[in-house]
Amino acid sequence: MSRIGNKVLTLPAGVELSREGNVVTVKGPKGELSREVASQIEFTVDGTEVTFTRPSDEGRIKALHGTTRANVANMVEGVTDGFKKTLKLVGVGYRAAKQGDKLVLNVGYSHPVEFEAREGLTVEVPDSTTITVEGINKQFVGDLAAEIRAVRAPEPYKGKGIRYENEYVARKEGKTGK
């Protein structure tokens, strides 16, 4: 039984949900998102409630049931509230800056690392050690945040690197001398 797929999705005021073939479109106050979903999963909109149904209890279909419902719920949340990831730079001399549409990171390499602005995402640098990535598509926000973090992932000995705001870095003890 897919417990996620069986949950009823409630649409907030000002959000429209439509389906044409395999493409689901969600329109809301922050924008519009479209996504291709599995054709086997059906859904019905009854006022502000959306229910998802599956044709059989086959394992693959049950997995699609929950995944489809979760993806549509993320689309609804994105067009109403949006998504945000915050990254922190930890290390002496590590800093971020915004130059026009580019994000420039100085994180201990011989050269600065630059990221171009992506459509639908906003990258802000409130201070030199904090980066926020915002947008309506959860996948795009997470992908860009992961790419920025991968430039200098946190290391376990001193804890230096780029980490998510509430990320815990397990520290290791260094070598001990004789």
C-alpha angles and dihedrals in degrees: 000000000000104000093184093049092051094054114105114240114221117209115219120228113285096026121118124194123196138165130207112181106310096340120097117198124196120190122191144148094286097046146284131298130190128190137172112239136185113286092217093067115080127194135191127206113214108179103299097344124091121195124191122210133187128208098226145004095248112140096243092047091049090053091049089050094060094038094051093049091048093048093050091046089053090050091052092048091048096054092046106037107002127217130271134190122189123203128193127207112218119188141074109285094005109137143155129212137178117230109184106302094343130094110215120198125194104191107154101292124121089250136038117256115229131202122194120224114261126216113262095015131095122203117197131185107202091175135359094269101041130074125183124195116196135179146125097256111077093201095052093047092050093045094053092045090051092049091051091048091049091062088076113358115199113273121219101230104057099006093236120153142064115312139170115265098259098025117135115218112204106226124217129209113248128231116294121221124231 
